[in-house]
């Protein structure tokens, strides 16, 4: 598969959480939009925390789990516990 047809990937900095997006590049650091991660020089530094390319790993966005439903009393009201719940 050629570079032009391969999907854009994202990589996350394990130190600070910055996400490098191949499609957007990092123009402020001299990486034009469309710069593939493997084409980034090894001495490139994270623009937020300064670690090198070795401290980045592939990033895959995960979908949030659906909110849990809570059983309520017969009148549709629930109980709210504030704190650790030890006072009751």
mmCIF file as gemmi writes it, N, C-alpha and C atoms, coordinates in Angstrom:
data_model
loop_
_atom_site.group_PDB
_atom_site.id
_atom_site.type_symbol
_atom_site.label_atom_id
_atom_site.label_alt_id
_atom_site.label_comp_id
_atom_site.label_asym_id
_atom_site.label_entity_id
_atom_site.label_seq_id
_atom_site.pdbx_PDB_ins_code
_atom_site.Cartn_x
_atom_site.Cartn_y
_atom_site.Cartn_z
_atom_site.occupancy
_atom_site.B_iso_or_equiv
_atom_site.pdbx_formal_charge
_atom_site.auth_seq_id
_atom_site.auth_asym_id
_atom_site.pdbx_PDB_model_num
ATOM 1 N N . UNK Axp A 1 ? 0.856 -1.176 0 1 0 ? 1 A 1
ATOM 2 C CA . UNK Axp A 1 ? 0 0 0 1 0 ? 1 A 1
ATOM 3 C C . UNK Axp A 1 ? 0.898 1.233 0 1 0 ? 1 A 1
ATOM 4 N N . UNK Axp A 2 ? 0.624 2.169 -0.856 1 0 ? 2 A 1
ATOM 5 C CA . UNK Axp A 2 ? 1.461 3.353 -0.934 1 0 ? 2 A 1
ATOM 6 C C . UNK Axp A 2 ? 1.169 4.291 0.233 1 0 ? 2 A 1
ATOM 7 N N . UNK Axp A 3 ? 2.115 5.196 0.474 1 0 ? 3 A 1
ATOM 8 C CA . UNK Axp A 3 ? 1.969 6.171 1.556 1 0 ? 3 A 1
ATOM 9 C C . UNK Axp A 3 ? 0.744 7.05 1.373 1 0 ? 3 A 1
ATOM 10 N N . UNK Axp A 4 ? 0.355 7.288 0.119 1 0 ? 4 A 1
ATOM 11 C CA . UNK Axp A 4 ? -0.764 8.179 -0.155 1 0 ? 4 A 1
ATOM 12 C C . UNK Axp A 4 ? -2.122 7.53 0.135 1 0 ? 4 A 1
ATOM 13 N N . UNK Axp A 5 ? -2.198 6.207 0.106 1 0 ? 5 A 1
ATOM 14 C CA . UNK Axp A 5 ? -3.478 5.543 0.34 1 0 ? 5 A 1
ATOM 15 C C . UNK Axp A 5 ? -3.605 4.988 1.752 1 0 ? 5 A 1
ATOM 16 N N . UNK Axp A 6 ? -2.523 4.961 2.486 1 0 ? 6 A 1
ATOM 17 C CA . UNK Axp A 6 ? -2.551 4.446 3.858 1 0 ? 6 A 1
ATOM 18 C C . UNK Axp A 6 ? -3.236 5.47 4.774 1 0 ? 6 A 1
ATOM 19 N N . UNK Axp A 7 ? -4.026 4.98 5.696 1 0 ? 7 A 1
ATOM 20 C CA . UNK Axp A 7 ? -4.75 5.863 6.621 1 0 ? 7 A 1
ATOM 21 C C . UNK Axp A 7 ? -3.767 6.646 7.49 1 0 ? 7 A 1
ATOM 22 N N . UNK Axp A 8 ? -4.171 7.858 7.835 1 0 ? 8 A 1
ATOM 23 C CA . UNK Axp A 8 ? -3.35 8.671 8.737 1 0 ? 8 A 1
ATOM 24 C C . UNK Axp A 8 ? -3.379 8.047 10.117 1 0 ? 8 A 1
ATOM 25 N N . UNK Axp A 9 ? -2.253 8.073 10.798 1 0 ? 9 A 1
ATOM 26 C CA . UNK Axp A 9 ? -2.159 7.516 12.147 1 0 ? 9 A 1
ATOM 27 C C . UNK Axp A 9 ? -1.855 8.629 13.144 1 0 ? 9 A 1
ATOM 28 N N . UNK Axp A 10 ? -2.069 8.304 14.397 1 0 ? 10 A 1
ATOM 29 C CA . UNK Axp A 10 ? -1.748 9.226 15.479 1 0 ? 10 A 1
ATOM 30 C C . UNK Axp A 10 ? -0.85 8.506 16.471 1 0 ? 10 A 1
ATOM 31 N N . UNK Axp A 11 ? 0.009 9.282 17.13 1 0 ? 11 A 1
ATOM 32 C CA . UNK Axp A 11 ? 0.932 8.75 18.122 1 0 ? 11 A 1
ATOM 33 C C . UNK Axp A 11 ? 0.854 9.628 19.351 1 0 ? 11 A 1
ATOM 34 N N . UNK Axp A 12 ? 0.879 9.007 20.539 1 0 ? 12 A 1
ATOM 35 C CA . UNK Axp A 12 ? 0.744 9.754 21.784 1 0 ? 12 A 1
ATOM 36 C C . UNK Axp A 12 ? 2.057 9.731 22.565 1 0 ? 12 A 1
ATOM 37 N N . UNK Axp A 13 ? 2.403 10.873 23.132 1 0 ? 13 A 1
ATOM 38 C CA . UNK Axp A 13 ? 3.59 10.986 23.972 1 0 ? 13 A 1
ATOM 39 C C . UNK Axp A 13 ? 3.276 10.337 25.313 1 0 ? 13 A 1
ATOM 40 N N . UNK Axp A 14 ? 4.085 9.361 25.694 1 0 ? 14 A 1
ATOM 41 C CA . UNK Axp A 14 ? 3.85 8.674 26.969 1 0 ? 14 A 1
ATOM 42 C C . UNK Axp A 14 ? 4.165 9.565 28.162 1 0 ? 14 A 1
ATOM 43 N N . UNK Axp A 15 ? 4.929 10.624 27.948 1 0 ? 15 A 1
ATOM 44 C CA . UNK Axp A 15 ? 5.3 11.503 29.061 1 0 ? 15 A 1
ATOM 45 C C . UNK Axp A 15 ? 4.236 12.558 29.357 1 0 ? 15 A 1
ATOM 46 N N . UNK Axp A 16 ? 3.667 13.184 28.305 1 0 ? 16 A 1
ATOM 47 C CA . UNK Axp A 16 ? 2.752 14.303 28.558 1 0 ? 16 A 1
ATOM 48 C C . UNK Axp A 16 ? 1.38 14.165 27.905 1 0 ? 16 A 1
ATOM 49 N N . UNK Axp A 17 ? 1.202 13.175 27.01 1 0 ? 17 A 1
ATOM 50 C CA . UNK Axp A 17 ? -0.103 12.967 26.398 1 0 ? 17 A 1
ATOM 51 C C . UNK Axp A 17 ? -0.341 13.717 25.099 1 0 ? 17 A 1
ATOM 52 N N . UNK Axp A 18 ? 0.645 14.473 24.61 1 0 ? 18 A 1
ATOM 53 C CA . UNK Axp A 18 ? 0.483 15.155 23.324 1 0 ? 18 A 1
ATOM 54 C C . UNK Axp A 18 ? 0.242 14.116 22.236 1 0 ? 18 A 1
ATOM 55 N N . UNK Axp A 19 ? -0.658 14.41 21.317 1 0 ? 19 A 1
ATOM 56 C CA . UNK Axp A 19 ? -0.943 13.486 20.226 1 0 ? 19 A 1
ATOM 57 C C . UNK Axp A 19 ? -0.377 14.073 18.94 1 0 ? 19 A 1
ATOM 58 N N . UNK Axp A 20 ? 0.539 13.328 18.302 1 0 ? 20 A 1
ATOM 59 C CA . UNK Axp A 20 ? 1.068 13.716 16.99 1 0 ? 20 A 1
ATOM 60 C C . UNK Axp A 20 ? 0.175 13.082 15.935 1 0 ? 20 A 1
ATOM 61 N N . UNK Axp A 21 ? -0.393 13.905 15.075 1 0 ? 21 A 1
ATOM 62 C CA . UNK Axp A 21 ? -1.28 13.452 14.012 1 0 ? 21 A 1
ATOM 63 C C . UNK Axp A 21 ? -0.529 13.6 12.689 1 0 ? 21 A 1
ATOM 64 N N . UNK Axp A 22 ? -0.316 12.482 11.988 1 0 ? 22 A 1
ATOM 65 C CA . UNK Axp A 22 ? 0.421 12.524 10.729 1 0 ? 22 A 1
ATOM 66 C C . UNK Axp A 22 ? -0.231 13.463 9.717 1 0 ? 22 A 1
ATOM 67 N N . UNK Axp A 23 ? -1.537 13.507 9.692 1 0 ? 23 A 1
ATOM 68 C CA . UNK Axp A 23 ? -2.238 14.352 8.73 1 0 ? 23 A 1
ATOM 69 C C . UNK Axp A 23 ? -1.951 15.831 8.97 1 0 ? 23 A 1
ATOM 70 N N . UNK Axp A 24 ? -1.863 16.227 10.249 1 0 ? 24 A 1
ATOM 71 C CA . UNK Axp A 24 ? -1.64 17.629 10.599 1 0 ? 24 A 1
ATOM 72 C C . UNK Axp A 24 ? -0.171 17.995 10.67 1 0 ? 24 A 1
ATOM 73 N N . UNK Axp A 25 ? 0.695 17.025 10.962 1 0 ? 25 A 1
ATOM 74 C CA . UNK Axp A 25 ? 2.113 17.293 11.143 1 0 ? 25 A 1
ATOM 75 C C . UNK Axp A 25 ? 2.354 18.146 12.376 1 0 ? 25 A 1
ATOM 76 N N . UNK Axp A 26 ? 3.485 18.834 12.402 1 0 ? 26 A 1
ATOM 77 C CA . UNK Axp A 26 ? 3.822 19.763 13.483 1 0 ? 26 A 1
ATOM 78 C C . UNK Axp A 26 ? 4.589 20.924 12.862 1 0 ? 26 A 1
ATOM 79 N N . UNK Axp A 27 ? 3.869 21.808 12.144 1 0 ? 27 A 1
ATOM 80 C CA . UNK Axp A 27 ? 4.531 22.9 11.424 1 0 ? 27 A 1
ATOM 81 C C . UNK Axp A 27 ? 5.438 23.765 12.302 1 0 ? 27 A 1
ATOM 82 N N . UNK Axp A 28 ? 5.085 23.955 13.576 1 0 ? 28 A 1
ATOM 83 C CA . UNK Axp A 28 ? 5.909 24.773 14.465 1 0 ? 28 A 1
ATOM 84 C C . UNK Axp A 28 ? 7.279 24.143 14.715 1 0 ? 28 A 1
ATOM 85 N N . UNK Axp A 29 ? 7.375 22.819 14.556 1 0 ? 29 A 1
ATOM 86 C CA . UNK Axp A 29 ? 8.647 22.113 14.738 1 0 ? 29 A 1
ATOM 87 C C . UNK Axp A 29 ? 9.274 21.723 13.404 1 0 ? 29 A 1
ATOM 88 N N . UNK Axp A 30 ? 8.719 22.225 12.305 1 0 ? 30 A 1
ATOM 89 C CA . UNK Axp A 30 ? 9.288 21.946 10.993 1 0 ? 30 A 1
ATOM 90 C C . UNK Axp A 30 ? 8.776 20.681 10.329 1 0 ? 30 A 1
ATOM 91 N N . UNK Axp A 31 ? 7.697 20.081 10.841 1 0 ? 31 A 1
ATOM 92 C CA . UNK Axp A 31 ? 7.127 18.87 10.238 1 0 ? 31 A 1
ATOM 93 C C . UNK Axp A 31 ? 5.859 19.261 9.483 1 0 ? 31 A 1
ATOM 94 N N . UNK Axp A 32 ? 5.934 19.226 8.179 1 0 ? 32 A 1
ATOM 95 C CA . UNK Axp A 32 ? 4.814 19.631 7.332 1 0 ? 32 A 1
ATOM 96 C C . UNK Axp A 32 ? 3.635 18.679 7.497 1 0 ? 32 A 1
ATOM 97 N N . UNK Axp A 33 ? 2.406 19.16 7.268 1 0 ? 33 A 1
ATOM 98 C CA . UNK Axp A 33 ? 1.26 18.256 7.264 1 0 ? 33 A 1
ATOM 99 C C . UNK Axp A 33 ? 1.519 17.095 6.301 1 0 ? 33 A 1
ATOM 100 N N . UNK Axp A 34 ? 1.144 15.903 6.71 1 0 ? 34 A 1
ATOM 101 C CA . UNK Axp A 34 ? 1.368 14.716 5.897 1 0 ? 34 A 1
ATOM 102 C C . UNK Axp A 34 ? 2.672 13.999 6.204 1 0 ? 34 A 1
ATOM 103 N N . UNK Axp A 35 ? 3.43 14.477 7.198 1 0 ? 35 A 1
ATOM 104 C CA . UNK Axp A 35 ? 4.69 13.821 7.558 1 0 ? 35 A 1
ATOM 105 C C . UNK Axp A 35 ? 4.394 12.548 8.34 1 0 ? 35 A 1
ATOM 106 N N . UNK Axp A 36 ? 4.77 11.419 7.773 1 0 ? 36 A 1
ATOM 107 C CA . UNK Axp A 36 ? 4.572 10.131 8.433 1 0 ? 36 A 1
ATOM 108 C C . UNK Axp A 36 ? 5.505 10.023 9.638 1 0 ? 36 A 1
ATOM 109 N N . UNK Axp A 37 ? 5.045 9.332 10.673 1 0 ? 37 A 1
ATOM 110 C CA . UNK Axp A 37 ? 5.811 9.236 11.909 1 0 ? 37 A 1
ATOM 111 C C . UNK Axp A 37 ? 7.203 8.661 11.657 1 0 ? 37 A 1
ATOM 112 N N . UNK Axp A 38 ? 7.28 7.64 10.803 1 0 ? 38 A 1
ATOM 113 C CA . UNK Axp A 38 ? 8.583 7.02 10.548 1 0 ? 38 A 1
ATOM 114 C C . UNK Axp A 38 ? 9.536 7.958 9.811 1 0 ? 38 A 1
ATOM 115 N N . UNK Axp A 39 ? 9.027 9.034 9.22 1 0 ? 39 A 1
ATOM 116 C CA . UNK Axp A 39 ? 9.865 9.998 8.513 1 0 ? 39 A 1
ATOM 117 C C . UNK Axp A 39 ? 10.346 11.137 9.405 1 0 ? 39 A 1
ATOM 118 N N . UNK Axp A 40 ? 9.888 11.166 10.653 1 0 ? 40 A 1
ATOM 119 C CA . UNK Axp A 40 ? 10.326 12.196 11.588 1 0 ? 40 A 1
ATOM 120 C C . UNK Axp A 40 ? 11.763 11.871 12.014 1 0 ? 40 A 1
ATOM 121 N N . UNK Axp A 41 ? 12.653 12.873 12.028 1 0 ? 41 A 1
ATOM 122 C CA . UNK Axp A 41 ? 14.032 12.621 12.475 1 0 ? 41 A 1
ATOM 123 C C . UNK Axp A 41 ? 14.046 12.105 13.921 1 0 ? 41 A 1
ATOM 124 N N . UNK Axp A 42 ? 15.002 11.229 14.232 1 0 ? 42 A 1
ATOM 125 C CA . UNK Axp A 42 ? 15.091 10.643 15.572 1 0 ? 42 A 1
ATOM 126 C C . UNK Axp A 42 ? 15.364 11.685 16.65 1 0 ? 42 A 1
ATOM 127 N N . UNK Axp A 43 ? 15.949 12.828 16.279 1 0 ? 43 A 1
ATOM 128 C CA . UNK Axp A 43 ? 16.251 13.848 17.291 1 0 ? 43 A 1
ATOM 129 C C . UNK Axp A 43 ? 15.116 14.865 17.477 1 0 ? 43 A 1
ATOM 130 N N . UNK Axp A 44 ? 13.972 14.644 16.797 1 0 ? 44 A 1
ATOM 131 C CA . UNK Axp A 44 ? 12.807 15.513 16.991 1 0 ? 44 A 1
ATOM 132 C C . UNK Axp A 44 ? 12.357 15.412 18.435 1 0 ? 44 A 1
ATOM 133 N N . UNK Axp A 45 ? 11.919 16.516 19.011 1 0 ? 45 A 1
ATOM 134 C CA . UNK Axp A 45 ? 11.468 16.544 20.4 1 0 ? 45 A 1
ATOM 135 C C . UNK Axp A 45 ? 9.995 16.902 20.487 1 0 ? 45 A 1
ATOM 136 N N . UNK Axp A 46 ? 9.326 16.317 21.476 1 0 ? 46 A 1
ATOM 137 C CA . UNK Axp A 46 ? 7.931 16.658 21.748 1 0 ? 46 A 1
ATOM 138 C C . UNK Axp A 46 ? 7.868 18.158 22.037 1 0 ? 46 A 1
ATOM 139 N N . UNK Axp A 47 ? 6.995 18.898 21.355 1 0 ? 47 A 1
ATOM 140 C CA . UNK Axp A 47 ? 6.933 20.34 21.567 1 0 ? 47 A 1
ATOM 141 C C . UNK Axp A 47 ? 6.443 20.748 22.952 1 0 ? 47 A 1
ATOM 142 N N . UNK Axp A 48 ? 5.834 19.825 23.703 1 0 ? 48 A 1
ATOM 143 C CA . UNK Axp A 48 ? 5.363 20.175 25.046 1 0 ? 48 A 1
ATOM 144 C C . UNK Axp A 48 ? 6.355 19.82 26.137 1 0 ? 48 A 1
ATOM 145 N N . UNK Axp A 49 ? 6.939 18.618 26.066 1 0 ? 49 A 1
ATOM 146 C CA . UNK Axp A 49 ? 7.77 18.182 27.197 1 0 ? 49 A 1
ATOM 147 C C . UNK Axp A 49 ? 9.22 17.889 26.84 1 0 ? 49 A 1
ATOM 148 N N . UNK Axp A 50 ? 9.553 17.846 25.543 1 0 ? 50 A 1
ATOM 149 C CA . UNK Axp A 50 ? 10.943 17.708 25.144 1 0 ? 50 A 1
ATOM 150 C C . UNK Axp A 50 ? 11.491 16.296 25.013 1 0 ? 50 A 1
ATOM 151 N N . UNK Axp A 51 ? 10.666 15.262 25.237 1 0 ? 51 A 1
ATOM 152 C CA . UNK Axp A 51 ? 11.171 13.896 25.051 1 0 ? 51 A 1
ATOM 153 C C . UNK Axp A 51 ? 11.303 13.613 23.556 1 0 ? 51 A 1
ATOM 154 N N . UNK Axp A 52 ? 11.995 12.539 23.205 1 0 ? 52 A 1
ATOM 155 C CA . UNK Axp A 52 ? 12.229 12.246 21.793 1 0 ? 52 A 1
ATOM 156 C C . UNK Axp A 52 ? 11.146 11.341 21.224 1 0 ? 52 A 1
ATOM 157 N N . UNK Axp A 53 ? 11.284 11.087 19.954 1 0 ? 53 A 1
ATOM 158 C CA . UNK Axp A 53 ? 10.347 10.248 19.2 1 0 ? 53 A 1
ATOM 159 C C . UNK Axp A 53 ? 10.184 8.859 19.824 1 0 ? 53 A 1
ATOM 160 N N . UNK Axp A 54 ? 11.219 8.365 20.493 1 0 ? 54 A 1
ATOM 161 C CA . UNK Axp A 54 ? 11.162 7.037 21.109 1 0 ? 54 A 1
ATOM 162 C C . UNK Axp A 54 ? 10.115 6.946 22.218 1 0 ? 54 A 1
ATOM 163 N N . UNK Axp A 55 ? 9.708 8.089 22.754 1 0 ? 55 A 1
ATOM 164 C CA . UNK Axp A 55 ? 8.729 8.1 23.841 1 0 ? 55 A 1
ATOM 165 C C . UNK Axp A 55 ? 7.29 8.234 23.353 1 0 ? 55 A 1
ATOM 166 N N . UNK Axp A 56 ? 7.068 8.042 22.063 1 0 ? 56 A 1
ATOM 167 C CA . UNK Axp A 56 ? 5.72 8.064 21.491 1 0 ? 56 A 1
ATOM 168 C C . UNK Axp A 56 ? 5.299 6.645 21.152 1 0 ? 56 A 1
ATOM 169 N N . UNK Axp A 57 ? 4.013 6.375 21.256 1 0 ? 57 A 1
ATOM 170 C CA . UNK Axp A 57 ? 3.47 5.068 20.871 1 0 ? 57 A 1
ATOM 171 C C . UNK Axp A 57 ? 2.202 5.284 20.065 1 0 ? 57 A 1
ATOM 172 N N . UNK Axp A 58 ? 1.822 4.291 19.256 1 0 ? 58 A 1
ATOM 173 C CA . UNK Axp A 58 ? 0.589 4.44 18.463 1 0 ? 58 A 1
ATOM 174 C C . UNK Axp A 58 ? -0.608 4.748 19.365 1 0 ? 58 A 1
ATOM 175 N N . UNK Axp A 59 ? -1.453 5.639 18.904 1 0 ? 59 A 1
ATOM 176 C CA . UNK Axp A 59 ? -2.642 6.042 19.657 1 0 ? 59 A 1
ATOM 177 C C . UNK Axp A 59 ? -3.879 5.567 18.908 1 0 ? 59 A 1
ATOM 178 N N . UNK Axp A 60 ? -4.749 4.89 19.626 1 0 ? 60 A 1
ATOM 179 C CA . UNK Axp A 60 ? -6.021 4.437 19.067 1 0 ? 60 A 1
ATOM 180 C C . UNK Axp A 60 ? -7.124 4.988 19.962 1 0 ? 60 A 1
ATOM 181 N N . UNK Axp A 61 ? -7.963 5.814 19.381 1 0 ? 61 A 1
ATOM 182 C CA . UNK Axp A 61 ? -9.063 6.416 20.148 1 0 ? 61 A 1
ATOM 183 C C . UNK Axp A 61 ? -10.059 5.329 20.518 1 0 ? 61 A 1
ATOM 184 N N . UNK Axp A 62 ? -10.443 5.292 21.768 1 0 ? 62 A 1
ATOM 185 C CA . UNK Axp A 62 ? -11.421 4.31 22.242 1 0 ? 62 A 1
ATOM 186 C C . UNK Axp A 62 ? -12.751 4.994 22.464 1 0 ? 62 A 1
ATOM 187 N N . UNK Axp A 63 ? -13.809 4.268 22.192 1 0 ? 63 A 1
ATOM 188 C CA . UNK Axp A 63 ? -15.152 4.793 22.436 1 0 ? 63 A 1
ATOM 189 C C . UNK Axp A 63 ? -15.448 4.733 23.93 1 0 ? 63 A 1
ATOM 190 N N . UNK Axp A 64 ? -16.146 5.728 24.438 1 0 ? 64 A 1
ATOM 191 C CA . UNK Axp A 64 ? -16.529 5.741 25.849 1 0 ? 64 A 1
ATOM 192 C C . UNK Axp A 64 ? -17.594 4.68 26.093 1 0 ? 64 A 1
ATOM 193 N N . UNK Axp A 65 ? -17.514 4.052 27.255 1 0 ? 65 A 1
ATOM 194 C CA . UNK Axp A 65 ? -18.519 3.061 27.629 1 0 ? 65 A 1
ATOM 195 C C . UNK Axp A 65 ? -19.832 3.784 27.913 1 0 ? 65 A 1
ATOM 196 N N . UNK Axp A 66 ? -20.946 3.155 27.607 1 0 ? 66 A 1
ATOM 197 C CA . UNK Axp A 66 ? -22.228 3.805 27.895 1 0 ? 66 A 1
ATOM 198 C C . UNK Axp A 66 ? -22.408 3.997 29.404 1 0 ? 66 A 1
ATOM 199 N N . UNK Axp A 67 ? -23.11 5.045 29.762 1 0 ? 67 A 1
ATOM 200 C CA . UNK Axp A 67 ? -23.353 5.332 31.171 1 0 ? 67 A 1
ATOM 201 C C . UNK Axp A 67 ? -24.201 4.231 31.785 1 0 ? 67 A 1
ATOM 202 N N . UNK Axp A 68 ? -23.892 3.898 33.023 1 0 ? 68 A 1
ATOM 203 C CA . UNK Axp A 68 ? -24.653 2.862 33.723 1 0 ? 68 A 1
ATOM 204 C C . UNK Axp A 68 ? -25.993 3.436 34.185 1 0 ? 68 A 1
ATOM 205 N N . UNK Axp A 69 ? -27.005 2.628 34.178 1 0 ? 69 A 1
ATOM 206 C CA . UNK Axp A 69 ? -28.302 3.064 34.698 1 0 ? 69 A 1
ATOM 207 C C . UNK Axp A 69 ? -28.362 2.71 36.182 1 0 ? 69 A 1
ATOM 208 N N . UNK Axp A 70 ? -29.037 3.543 36.922 1 0 ? 70 A 1
ATOM 209 C CA . UNK Axp A 70 ? -29.132 3.361 38.368 1 0 ? 70 A 1
ATOM 210 C C . UNK Axp A 70 ? -30.589 3.106 38.727 1 0 ? 70 A 1
ATOM 211 N N . UNK Axp A 71 ? -30.807 2.057 39.509 1 0 ? 71 A 1
ATOM 212 C CA . UNK Axp A 71 ? -32.167 1.766 39.968 1 0 ? 71 A 1
ATOM 213 C C . UNK Axp A 71 ? -32.592 2.839 40.967 1 0 ? 71 A 1
ATOM 214 N N . UNK Axp A 72 ? -33.831 3.28 40.865 1 0 ? 72 A 1
ATOM 215 C CA . UNK Axp A 72 ? -34.348 4.307 41.766 1 0 ? 72 A 1
ATOM 216 C C . UNK Axp A 72 ? -35.55 3.762 42.518 1 0 ? 72 A 1
ATOM 217 N N . UNK Axp A 73 ? -35.936 4.484 43.546 1 0 ? 73 A 1
ATOM 218 C CA . UNK Axp A 73 ? -37.066 4.061 44.372 1 0 ? 73 A 1
ATOM 219 C C . UNK Axp A 73 ? -38.387 4.124 43.629 1 0 ? 73 A 1
ATOM 220 N N . UNK Axp A 74 ? -39.48 3.757 44.295 1 0 ? 74 A 1
ATOM 221 C CA . UNK Axp A 74 ? -40.792 3.69 43.655 1 0 ? 74 A 1
ATOM 222 C C . UNK Axp A 74 ? -41.296 5.033 43.137 1 0 ? 74 A 1
ATOM 223 N N . UNK Axp A 75 ? -40.862 6.134 43.709 1 0 ? 75 A 1
ATOM 224 C CA . UNK Axp A 75 ? -41.336 7.439 43.249 1 0 ? 75 A 1
ATOM 225 C C . UNK Axp A 75 ? -40.377 8.067 42.242 1 0 ? 75 A 1
ATOM 226 N N . UNK Axp A 76 ? -39.388 7.322 41.806 1 0 ? 76 A 1
ATOM 227 C CA . UNK Axp A 76 ? -38.455 7.855 40.829 1 0 ? 76 A 1
ATOM 228 C C . UNK Axp A 76 ? -37.352 8.701 41.432 1 0 ? 76 A 1
ATOM 229 N N . UNK Axp A 77 ? -37.184 8.624 42.744 1 0 ? 77 A 1
ATOM 230 C CA . UNK Axp A 77 ? -36.108 9.388 43.363 1 0 ? 77 A 1
ATOM 231 C C . UNK Axp A 77 ? -35.031 8.427 43.815 1 0 ? 77 A 1
ATOM 232 N N . UNK Axp A 78 ? -33.815 8.892 43.802 1 0 ? 78 A 1
ATOM 233 C CA . UNK Axp A 78 ? -32.696 8.061 44.219 1 0 ? 78 A 1
ATOM 234 C C . UNK Axp A 78 ? -32.054 8.619 45.475 1 0 ? 78 A 1
ATOM 235 N N . UNK Axp A 79 ? -31.022 8.002 45.913 1 0 ? 79 A 1
ATOM 236 C CA . UNK Axp A 79 ? -30.27 8.439 47.083 1 0 ? 79 A 1
ATOM 237 C C . UNK Axp A 79 ? -28.909 8.906 46.59 1 0 ? 79 A 1
ATOM 238 N N . UNK Axp A 80 ? -28.468 10.046 47.088 1 0 ? 80 A 1
ATOM 239 C CA . UNK Axp A 80 ? -27.153 10.563 46.734 1 0 ? 80 A 1
ATOM 240 C C . UNK Axp A 80 ? -26.268 10.426 47.965 1 0 ? 80 A 1
ATOM 241 N N . UNK Axp A 81 ? -25.149 9.75 47.805 1 0 ? 81 A 1
ATOM 242 C CA . UNK Axp A 81 ? -24.182 9.602 48.876 1 0 ? 81 A 1
ATOM 243 C C . UNK Axp A 81 ? -23.047 10.555 48.585 1 0 ? 81 A 1
ATOM 244 N N . UNK Axp A 82 ? -22.778 11.473 49.518 1 0 ? 82 A 1
ATOM 245 C CA . UNK Axp A 82 ? -21.72 12.432 49.358 1 0 ? 82 A 1
ATOM 246 C C . UNK Axp A 82 ? -20.553 11.99 50.233 1 0 ? 82 A 1
ATOM 247 N N . UNK Axp A 83 ? -19.365 11.972 49.661 1 0 ? 83 A 1
ATOM 248 C CA . UNK Axp A 83 ? -18.198 11.543 50.411 1 0 ? 83 A 1
ATOM 249 C C . UNK Axp A 83 ? -18.015 10.039 50.258 1 0 ? 83 A 1
ATOM 250 N N . UNK Axp A 84 ? -17.426 9.431 51.289 1 0 ? 84 A 1
ATOM 251 C CA . UNK Axp A 84 ? -17.098 8.003 51.225 1 0 ? 84 A 1
ATOM 252 C C . UNK Axp A 84 ? -18.267 7.129 51.627 1 0 ? 84 A 1
ATOM 253 N N . UNK Axp A 85 ? -19.362 7.708 52.126 1 0 ? 85 A 1
ATOM 254 C CA . UNK Axp A 85 ? -20.531 6.914 52.505 1 0 ? 85 A 1
ATOM 255 C C . UNK Axp A 85 ? -20.427 6.285 53.875 1 0 ? 85 A 1
ATOM 256 N N . UNK Axp A 86 ? -19.475 6.74 54.674 1 0 ? 86 A 1
ATOM 257 C CA . UNK Axp A 86 ? -19.285 6.158 56.001 1 0 ? 86 A 1
ATOM 258 C C . UNK Axp A 86 ? -20.136 6.816 57.084 1 0 ? 86 A 1
ATOM 259 N N . UNK Axp A 87 ? -20.714 7.98 56.822 1 0 ? 87 A 1
ATOM 260 C CA . UNK Axp A 87 ? -21.457 8.725 57.839 1 0 ? 87 A 1
ATOM 261 C C . UNK Axp A 87 ? -22.793 8.082 58.184 1 0 ? 87 A 1
ATOM 262 N N . UNK Axp A 88 ? -23.334 7.303 57.307 1 0 ? 88 A 1
ATOM 263 C CA . UNK Axp A 88 ? -24.65 6.754 57.529 1 0 ? 88 A 1
ATOM 264 C C . UNK Axp A 88 ? -24.585 5.567 58.354 1 0 ? 88 A 1
